[in-house]
Amino acid sequence: MRRQEPGIDRGIGREVKLRRATPADSEFAFQTKKAALGRYIEQVWGWDEAEQRRFHEDRYARREYHVIQTSGADVGILVAERLPSHIAVYQLFVLPEHQGKGLGTECMKRILADAAALKLPVRLDVLKVNRQALRFYRGLGFRSVDETETHIKMEGIGGEKAPIRRDRPT
């Protein structure tokens, strides 16, 4: 039996829910990543459709994906995992037409609350060119802890140490 993933299979807020992705959701997950992150991948490495599909298929087979839903519609993808030392957020993508409505914020608030209860930090990587995502995570209290040539490694702490901005939804 798999352990419970952060914020998974529970309602998140009043309007946002997560459901475990099925094999039938793989194309939705790929298209969501392409719509939300494709332009940034293009800037850093160039978008190679075949290569991106191979990356996606490999990750989809190895990790548990969750579909973000609101009002019964599939609007995004979340991939997070509880590890012994932290909660890792591998992917949080919301379709562009649903961004700015607080959906990503609601997902991250749940993950931060779970992390606080477990006394674990939340860790993730953001492409340096993705200033929108950097602002989003910084607004949730995440701080930069390291970087690579292409990514900023960030860490957030749940609870009081991670102020959640309620004035500007994602």
PyMOL commands that set and color helices and strands:
alter all, ss='L'
color gray80, all
select helices_A, chain A and resi 23-44+49-62+96-98+103-118+131-139+159-161
alter helices_A, ss='H'
color red, helices_A
select strands_A, chain A and resi 11-12+16-20+66-70+73-82+87-94+121-127+143-147+151-157
alter strands_A, ss='S'
color yellow, strands_A
deselect
rebuild
show_as cartoon
